[in-house]
Amino acid sequence: MSLPQVNLTAAFVTLAVAFACAPAGTNTRGTESTAAVPAKTVTAVPSAAQDTNITLADLARIEGSANAPVWVIVVSDFQCPYCKQWHDTTFPTLENEFVKTGKVRVAYVNFPLNSHAHAWPSAEAAMCAGAQGKFWQMHDAIFDSQARWSAASAPAPVFDSLARTTGVDMSRWRSCVSSGITKPLIQADFERAASAGVRSTPSFLIGDEILSGAHPIENLRRAIDSALVKTAKPGR
Protein backbone atom coordinates (compact mmCIF):
# COMPACT_ATOMS: atom_id res chain seq x y z
CA MET A 1 0.00 0.00 0.00
CA SER A 2 1.15 3.54 -0.65
CA LEU A 3 2.32 4.54 2.79
CA PRO A 4 6.05 5.17 2.33
CA GLN A 5 6.46 6.84 5.72
CA VAL A 6 4.88 3.95 7.57
CA ASN A 7 6.45 0.59 8.28
CA LEU A 8 3.69 -1.53 9.75
CA THR A 9 6.18 -4.00 11.16
CA ALA A 10 7.74 -1.22 13.25
CA ALA A 11 4.67 -1.00 15.48
CA PHE A 12 5.53 -3.42 18.25
CA VAL A 13 4.31 -2.08 21.59
CA THR A 14 0.85 -3.10 22.77
CA LEU A 15 -0.34 -0.07 24.69
CA ALA A 16 -3.72 -1.37 25.77
CA VAL A 17 -6.52 -3.72 24.83
CA ALA A 18 -10.21 -2.85 24.79
CA PHE A 19 -13.29 -4.54 23.37
CA ALA A 20 -12.44 -5.98 19.98
CA CYS A 21 -13.48 -8.51 17.33
CA ALA A 22 -11.23 -11.54 16.85
CA PRO A 23 -11.24 -14.53 14.50
CA ALA A 24 -13.54 -17.44 15.29
CA GLY A 25 -12.10 -19.64 18.01
CA THR A 26 -9.80 -17.01 19.53
CA ASN A 27 -9.99 -14.84 22.60
CA THR A 28 -11.87 -11.60 21.91
CA ARG A 29 -8.98 -9.80 23.53
CA GLY A 30 -7.16 -10.69 20.33
CA THR A 31 -3.64 -9.50 21.01
CA GLU A 32 -3.28 -12.00 23.86
CA SER A 33 -3.00 -14.71 21.21
CA THR A 34 0.18 -15.07 19.19
CA ALA A 35 -1.28 -17.52 16.70
CA ALA A 36 -1.33 -16.44 13.09
CA VAL A 37 -4.76 -15.36 11.87
CA PRO A 38 -5.89 -17.29 8.81
CA ALA A 39 -6.59 -15.09 5.80
CA LYS A 40 -8.68 -15.75 2.74
CA THR A 41 -6.58 -17.19 -0.06
CA VAL A 42 -6.33 -14.90 -3.09
CA THR A 43 -4.60 -16.12 -6.22
CA ALA A 44 -5.62 -13.41 -8.66
CA VAL A 45 -2.80 -11.37 -10.13
CA PRO A 46 -3.84 -7.88 -11.26
CA SER A 47 -3.31 -7.03 -14.93
CA ALA A 48 -1.85 -3.74 -16.13
CA ALA A 49 -5.37 -2.40 -16.69
CA GLN A 50 -6.38 -3.36 -13.16
CA ASP A 51 -3.33 -1.72 -11.63
CA THR A 52 -4.81 1.75 -12.08
CA ASN A 53 -7.94 0.85 -10.11
CA ILE A 54 -5.85 -0.74 -7.37
CA THR A 55 -3.61 2.32 -7.11
CA LEU A 56 -6.61 4.64 -6.94
CA ALA A 57 -8.31 2.46 -4.31
CA ASP A 58 -5.11 2.34 -2.27
CA LEU A 59 -4.70 6.12 -2.23
CA ALA A 60 -8.39 6.84 -1.64
CA ARG A 61 -8.40 5.34 1.87
CA ILE A 62 -5.82 7.89 3.06
CA GLU A 63 -7.14 11.05 4.68
CA GLY A 64 -5.26 14.12 5.87
CA SER A 65 -2.40 16.41 4.94
CA ALA A 66 0.64 14.90 3.26
CA ASN A 67 2.69 17.03 5.67
CA ALA A 68 1.10 15.59 8.82
CA PRO A 69 3.91 14.39 11.11
CA VAL A 70 2.07 11.34 12.48
CA TRP A 71 0.22 8.47 10.83
CA VAL A 72 -2.74 6.72 12.44
CA ILE A 73 -3.30 3.36 10.76
CA VAL A 74 -6.85 2.16 11.45
CA VAL A 75 -7.03 -1.63 11.06
CA SER A 76 -10.66 -2.57 10.78
CA ASP A 77 -13.35 -5.01 9.67
CA PHE A 78 -16.60 -3.51 8.39
CA GLN A 79 -18.69 -6.26 10.00
CA CYS A 80 -17.10 -5.95 13.44
CA PRO A 81 -19.57 -4.30 15.85
CA TYR A 82 -16.72 -2.78 17.87
CA CYS A 83 -15.35 -1.20 14.70
CA LYS A 84 -18.75 0.38 14.12
CA GLN A 85 -18.85 1.51 17.74
CA TRP A 86 -15.49 3.22 17.33
CA HIS A 87 -16.49 4.69 13.98
CA ASP A 88 -19.66 6.16 15.46
CA THR A 89 -18.28 7.48 18.74
CA THR A 90 -14.61 8.30 18.26
CA PHE A 91 -13.67 8.67 14.60
CA PRO A 92 -15.43 12.05 14.13
CA THR A 93 -13.48 13.51 17.05
CA LEU A 94 -10.21 12.11 15.68
CA GLU A 95 -10.95 13.75 12.34
CA ASN A 96 -11.87 17.12 13.81
CA GLU A 97 -9.11 17.29 16.40
CA PHE A 98 -6.18 15.78 14.56
CA VAL A 99 -6.82 15.20 10.85
CA LYS A 100 -8.39 18.54 9.94
CA THR A 101 -5.76 20.38 11.97
CA GLY A 102 -2.94 18.78 9.99
CA LYS A 103 -1.42 16.83 12.90
CA VAL A 104 -2.36 13.35 11.72
CA ARG A 105 -2.78 11.45 8.50
CA VAL A 106 -5.17 8.47 8.66
CA ALA A 107 -5.12 5.32 6.57
CA TYR A 108 -7.74 2.57 6.67
CA VAL A 109 -6.34 -0.97 6.50
CA ASN A 110 -8.63 -3.94 5.88
CA PHE A 111 -8.53 -6.87 8.29
CA PRO A 112 -11.50 -9.07 7.31
CA LEU A 113 -11.95 -11.69 10.01
CA ASN A 114 -12.94 -15.26 9.25
CA SER A 115 -15.63 -14.98 11.93
CA HIS A 116 -17.57 -12.49 9.79
CA ALA A 117 -19.25 -13.91 6.69
CA HIS A 118 -19.59 -10.56 4.93
CA ALA A 119 -16.26 -9.00 5.92
CA TRP A 120 -14.69 -9.57 2.52
CA PRO A 121 -17.66 -8.40 0.39
CA SER A 122 -17.96 -5.23 2.45
CA ALA A 123 -14.24 -4.52 2.11
CA GLU A 124 -14.43 -5.03 -1.65
CA ALA A 125 -17.46 -2.74 -1.87
CA ALA A 126 -15.56 0.03 -0.10
CA MET A 127 -12.31 -0.42 -2.01
CA CYS A 128 -14.13 -0.43 -5.36
CA ALA A 129 -15.79 2.83 -4.38
CA GLY A 130 -12.29 4.02 -3.52
CA ALA A 131 -11.20 3.31 -7.09
CA GLN A 132 -13.52 6.19 -7.97
CA GLY A 133 -12.42 8.43 -5.11
CA LYS A 134 -15.42 7.58 -2.94
CA PHE A 135 -13.83 5.35 -0.30
CA TRP A 136 -14.70 7.43 2.77
CA GLN A 137 -18.28 8.02 1.63
CA MET A 138 -18.76 4.27 1.16
CA HIS A 139 -16.85 3.55 4.39
CA ASP A 140 -19.33 5.68 6.34
CA ALA A 141 -22.36 4.27 4.53
CA ILE A 142 -21.29 0.67 5.19
CA PHE A 143 -20.75 1.27 8.88
CA ASP A 144 -23.97 3.27 9.20
CA SER A 145 -25.98 0.39 7.72
CA GLN A 146 -24.08 -2.47 9.38
CA ALA A 147 -27.15 -3.90 11.13
CA ARG A 148 -28.98 -4.03 7.81
CA TRP A 149 -26.45 -5.91 5.68
CA SER A 150 -24.66 -7.99 8.31
CA ALA A 151 -27.86 -9.93 9.00
CA ALA A 152 -28.62 -10.49 5.31
CA SER A 153 -27.92 -13.84 3.68
CA ALA A 154 -26.88 -11.98 0.53
CA PRO A 155 -25.60 -8.44 1.25
CA ALA A 156 -24.78 -7.53 -2.37
CA PRO A 157 -28.06 -5.65 -3.03
CA VAL A 158 -27.47 -3.52 0.05
CA PHE A 159 -23.93 -2.64 -1.02
CA ASP A 160 -25.24 -1.89 -4.50
CA SER A 161 -27.75 0.55 -3.03
CA LEU A 162 -25.11 2.17 -0.82
CA ALA A 163 -22.73 2.57 -3.74
CA ARG A 164 -25.42 4.33 -5.72
CA THR A 165 -25.92 6.86 -2.91
CA THR A 166 -22.21 7.74 -2.98
CA GLY A 167 -22.47 8.81 -6.61
CA VAL A 168 -20.06 6.31 -8.16
CA ASP A 169 -20.35 5.16 -11.74
CA MET A 170 -22.38 2.04 -11.06
CA SER A 171 -21.21 0.16 -14.13
CA ARG A 172 -17.55 0.66 -13.16
CA TRP A 173 -18.23 -0.16 -9.51
CA ARG A 174 -20.10 -3.38 -10.32
CA SER A 175 -17.37 -4.43 -12.73
CA CYS A 176 -14.76 -3.81 -10.03
CA VAL A 177 -16.67 -5.87 -7.47
CA SER A 178 -17.54 -8.75 -9.80
CA SER A 179 -13.97 -9.04 -11.10
CA GLY A 180 -12.45 -9.17 -7.62
CA ILE A 181 -9.59 -6.88 -8.61
CA THR A 182 -9.24 -5.40 -5.12
CA LYS A 183 -8.83 -8.80 -3.44
CA PRO A 184 -5.00 -8.76 -3.65
CA LEU A 185 -4.93 -5.32 -2.02
CA ILE A 186 -7.21 -6.44 0.80
CA GLN A 187 -5.14 -9.59 1.25
CA ALA A 188 -1.96 -7.50 1.39
CA ASP A 189 -3.59 -5.28 4.04
CA PHE A 190 -4.41 -8.32 6.14
CA GLU A 191 -0.98 -9.87 5.88
CA ARG A 192 0.94 -6.69 6.66
CA ALA A 193 -1.26 -5.89 9.64
CA ALA A 194 -0.92 -9.44 10.96
CA SER A 195 2.86 -9.21 10.55
CA ALA A 196 2.81 -6.03 12.60
CA GLY A 197 1.11 -7.88 15.46
CA VAL A 198 -2.55 -7.11 14.83
CA ARG A 199 -4.85 -9.92 15.95
CA SER A 200 -8.21 -8.20 16.37
CA THR A 201 -10.28 -5.26 15.20
CA PRO A 202 -10.29 -2.40 15.55
CA SER A 203 -6.58 -1.86 16.10
CA PHE A 204 -4.58 1.32 15.73
CA LEU A 205 -0.94 1.68 14.79
CA ILE A 206 0.35 5.01 16.03
CA GLY A 207 4.08 5.59 15.96
CA ASP A 208 5.63 2.53 17.60
CA GLU A 209 2.50 1.56 19.50
CA ILE A 210 -0.49 -0.68 18.88
CA LEU A 211 -3.84 -0.07 20.54
CA SER A 212 -6.28 -2.95 20.18
CA GLY A 213 -10.00 -2.46 20.64
CA ALA A 214 -12.54 0.34 20.45
CA HIS A 215 -10.50 2.87 22.40
CA PRO A 216 -11.97 6.24 23.36
CA ILE A 217 -10.41 9.42 22.03
CA GLU A 218 -8.54 9.95 25.32
CA ASN A 219 -6.39 6.88 24.71
CA LEU A 220 -5.76 7.77 21.08
CA ARG A 221 -4.92 11.31 22.09
CA ARG A 222 -2.24 10.10 24.49
CA ALA A 223 -0.67 7.87 21.83
CA ILE A 224 -0.79 10.60 19.20
CA ASP A 225 0.67 13.22 21.53
CA SER A 226 3.49 10.81 22.38
CA ALA A 227 4.18 10.22 18.68
CA LEU A 228 4.12 13.97 18.00
CA VAL A 229 6.72 14.54 20.71
CA LYS A 230 8.96 11.84 19.24
CA THR A 231 8.74 13.27 15.73
CA ALA A 232 9.65 16.70 17.06
CA LYS A 233 12.88 15.49 18.64
CA PRO A 234 16.12 16.43 16.82
CA GLY A 235 17.39 13.73 14.53
CA ARG A 236 14.06 12.02 14.11
Secondary structure per residue as TSV (DSSP state, phi and psi in degrees):
chain	resnum	aa	ss	phi	psi
A	1	M	-	360.0	158.7
A	2	S	-	-86.9	68.0
A	3	L	-	-127.9	72.5
A	4	P	T	-63.5	-25.8
A	5	Q	T	-83.0	-7.7
A	6	V	-	-115.6	125.7
A	7	N	-	-110.3	105.1
A	8	L	G	-58.8	-32.8
A	9	T	G	-72.9	-8.6
A	10	A	G	-81.7	-14.2
A	11	A	-	-84.2	106.4
A	12	F	-	-128.0	-7.1
A	13	V	E	-100.8	121.5
A	14	T	E	-85.3	107.9
A	15	L	E	-75.4	-44.6
A	16	A	E	-166.5	162.0
A	17	V	E	-129.1	130.1
A	18	A	-	-122.9	-167.9
A	19	F	S	-61.7	130.8
A	20	A	-	-150.3	160.6
A	21	C	B	-93.4	138.9
A	22	A	-	-131.3	163.0
A	23	P	-	-59.4	156.4
A	24	A	T	-56.7	133.6
A	25	G	T	88.2	3.8
A	26	T	S	-116.6	165.8
A	27	N	-	-66.7	136.0
A	28	T	T	-67.7	-8.6
A	29	R	T	-82.0	-1.8
A	30	G	-	56.0	-71.5
A	31	T	T	-70.2	-9.2
A	32	E	T	-74.0	-16.4
A	33	S	-	-97.7	137.3
A	34	T	-	-103.6	4.4
A	35	A	S	-70.5	144.0
A	36	A	-	-66.3	141.6
A	37	V	-	-90.1	124.5
A	38	P	-	-67.7	135.1
A	39	A	-	-110.0	160.9
A	40	K	-	-71.3	133.1
A	41	T	-	-74.3	129.4
A	42	V	-	-126.2	122.5
A	43	T	-	-109.9	-7.3
A	44	A	-	-66.3	137.9
A	45	V	-	-112.4	120.8
A	46	P	-	-65.1	139.6
A	47	S	-	-82.2	174.8
A	48	A	H	-60.4	-38.4
A	49	A	H	-66.8	-34.5
A	50	Q	H	-75.2	-25.3
A	51	D	H	-56.0	-37.1
A	52	T	H	-62.7	-45.1
A	53	N	H	-63.4	-39.8
A	54	I	H	-65.3	-42.9
A	55	T	H	-61.9	-44.6
A	56	L	H	-63.5	-42.8
A	57	A	H	-64.2	-39.4
A	58	D	H	-62.4	-46.5
A	59	L	H	-72.2	-30.1
A	60	A	H	-67.1	-24.2
A	61	R	T	-91.1	18.3
A	62	I	E	-107.0	133.6
A	63	E	E	-132.3	134.2
A	64	G	S	120.4	170.8
A	65	S	-	-67.1	139.4
A	66	A	T	-65.1	-17.8
A	67	N	T	-94.3	1.6
A	68	A	-	-60.7	133.5
A	69	P	S	-77.1	-15.7
A	70	V	E	-129.6	136.6
A	71	W	E	-96.4	141.5
A	72	V	E	-118.1	112.0
A	73	I	E	-95.1	114.6
A	74	V	E	-94.4	112.4
A	75	V	E	-100.0	117.8
A	76	S	E	-146.8	163.0
A	77	D	-	-131.1	121.6
A	78	F	T	-61.4	-23.0
A	79	Q	T	-92.8	-5.9
A	80	C	-	-73.9	122.7
A	81	P	H	-64.3	-30.0
A	82	Y	H	-73.4	-28.5
A	83	C	H	-67.3	-41.1
A	84	K	H	-64.4	-42.5
A	85	Q	H	-56.6	-46.5
A	86	W	H	-65.9	-42.3
A	87	H	H	-58.1	-42.6
A	88	D	H	-74.7	-36.5
A	89	T	H	-101.0	-29.0
A	90	T	T	-118.3	-35.9
A	91	F	H	-56.5	-43.0
A	92	P	H	-59.0	-37.9
A	93	T	H	-68.1	-40.6
A	94	L	H	-59.0	-44.2
A	95	E	I	-61.8	-49.2
A	96	N	I	-68.5	-39.0
A	97	E	I	-84.7	-33.0
A	98	F	I	-120.9	-38.9
A	99	V	I	-76.1	-50.8
A	100	K	T	-68.9	-19.4
A	101	T	T	-91.2	0.3
A	102	G	T	82.0	9.8
A	103	K	S	-85.5	-27.4
A	104	V	E	-135.8	144.2
A	105	R	E	-114.9	129.9
A	106	V	E	-107.1	139.8
A	107	A	E	-130.9	135.9
A	108	Y	E	-93.5	126.4
A	109	V	E	-118.0	128.4
A	110	N	E	-77.1	135.2
A	111	F	-	-139.4	68.1
A	112	P	-	-68.8	117.9
A	113	L	-	-83.6	146.6
A	114	N	T	-70.4	-10.4
A	115	S	T	-83.7	-4.9
A	116	H	-	-119.1	113.0
A	117	A	T	-62.3	-31.5
A	118	H	T	-107.5	16.2
A	119	A	H	-64.4	-44.6
A	120	W	H	-67.6	-49.3
A	121	P	H	-58.0	-37.8
A	122	S	H	-68.9	-38.0
A	123	A	H	-64.2	-43.3
A	124	E	H	-63.9	-39.3
A	125	A	H	-60.7	-42.2
A	126	A	H	-70.7	-43.8
A	127	M	H	-67.4	-34.5
A	128	C	H	-69.7	-32.3
A	129	A	H	-66.9	-35.9
A	130	G	H	-62.2	-31.0
A	131	A	T	-62.9	-16.1
A	132	Q	T	-112.8	18.2
A	133	G	T	76.0	19.8
A	134	K	-	-119.7	28.1
A	135	F	H	-59.7	-51.9
A	136	W	H	-67.7	-32.8
A	137	Q	H	-64.3	-43.1
A	138	M	H	-71.9	-38.5
A	139	H	H	-52.6	-50.3
A	140	D	H	-65.9	-42.2
A	141	A	H	-64.3	-38.8
A	142	I	H	-67.0	-45.0
A	143	F	H	-66.0	-40.8
A	144	D	H	-62.0	-29.6
A	145	S	T	-107.6	20.0
A	146	Q	H	-54.0	-43.7
A	147	A	H	-61.7	-30.4
A	148	R	H	-73.8	-48.6
A	149	W	H	-89.7	-26.0
A	150	S	H	-68.4	-25.7
A	151	A	T	-90.1	-5.6
A	152	A	-	-81.7	143.9
A	153	S	S	-71.7	-30.4
A	154	A	-	-133.1	100.6
A	155	P	-	-81.2	-7.5
A	156	A	H	-53.9	-43.9
A	157	P	H	-61.9	-32.8
A	158	V	H	-68.2	-46.0
A	159	F	H	-62.6	-37.3
A	160	D	H	-59.9	-44.9
A	161	S	H	-64.8	-42.0
A	162	L	H	-64.1	-42.1
A	163	A	H	-60.3	-40.6
A	164	R	H	-60.9	-38.9
A	165	T	H	-68.5	-22.5
A	166	T	H	-79.7	-14.5
A	167	G	T	89.6	17.3
A	168	V	-	-73.2	161.6
A	169	D	-	-71.5	110.5
A	170	M	H	-65.2	-34.9
A	171	S	H	-63.4	-45.6
A	172	R	H	-65.1	-41.9
A	173	W	H	-64.6	-46.3
A	174	R	H	-63.3	-38.9
A	175	S	H	-63.6	-40.5
A	176	C	H	-61.9	-47.1
A	177	V	H	-65.8	-47.9
A	178	S	H	-67.2	-28.7
A	179	S	H	-82.3	-18.6
A	180	G	T	70.2	25.3
A	181	I	T	-69.6	-18.2
A	182	T	T	-90.4	-4.0
A	183	K	H	-56.0	-45.9
A	184	P	H	-60.9	-34.2
A	185	L	H	-68.7	-41.9
A	186	I	H	-65.6	-41.7
A	187	Q	H	-61.6	-42.7
A	188	A	H	-63.6	-39.0
A	189	D	H	-55.7	-51.3
A	190	F	H	-59.2	-47.6
A	191	E	H	-66.7	-41.0
A	192	R	H	-68.4	-39.1
A	193	A	H	-66.4	-42.7
A	194	A	H	-62.1	-38.7
A	195	S	H	-65.2	-28.4
A	196	A	T	-80.1	-7.9
A	197	G	T	109.7	3.5
A	198	V	-	-73.6	133.4
A	199	R	-	-131.1	-4.4
A	200	S	S	-154.7	167.9
A	201	T	B	-126.3	148.7
A	202	P	S	-76.0	153.4
A	203	S	E	-132.2	154.5
A	204	F	E	-132.4	125.6
A	205	L	E	-102.5	113.6
A	206	I	E	-130.9	110.4
A	207	G	T	62.7	-124.1
A	208	D	T	-106.1	27.3
A	209	E	E	-123.9	150.8
A	210	I	E	-119.0	129.6
A	211	L	E	-112.6	125.6
A	212	S	E	-111.3	127.3
A	213	G	S	112.7	173.6
A	214	A	-	-80.3	71.2
A	215	H	-	-70.1	144.5
A	216	P	-	-72.8	166.9
A	217	I	H	-60.7	-29.6
A	218	E	H	-59.9	-41.1
A	219	N	H	-70.0	-41.7
A	220	L	H	-64.6	-39.0
A	221	R	H	-60.6	-42.3
A	222	R	H	-64.1	-42.5
A	223	A	H	-67.2	-40.7
A	224	I	H	-67.2	-44.4
A	225	D	H	-60.4	-38.6
A	226	S	H	-64.5	-42.8
A	227	A	H	-66.0	-37.2
A	228	L	H	-64.1	-40.6
A	229	V	H	-62.9	-42.9
A	230	K	H	-65.7	-38.1
A	231	T	H	-71.8	-22.8
A	232	A	H	-82.3	-12.9
A	233	K	S	-70.7	142.3
A	234	P	T	-57.4	138.4
A	235	G	T	86.5	0.1
A	236	R	-	-105.5	360.0
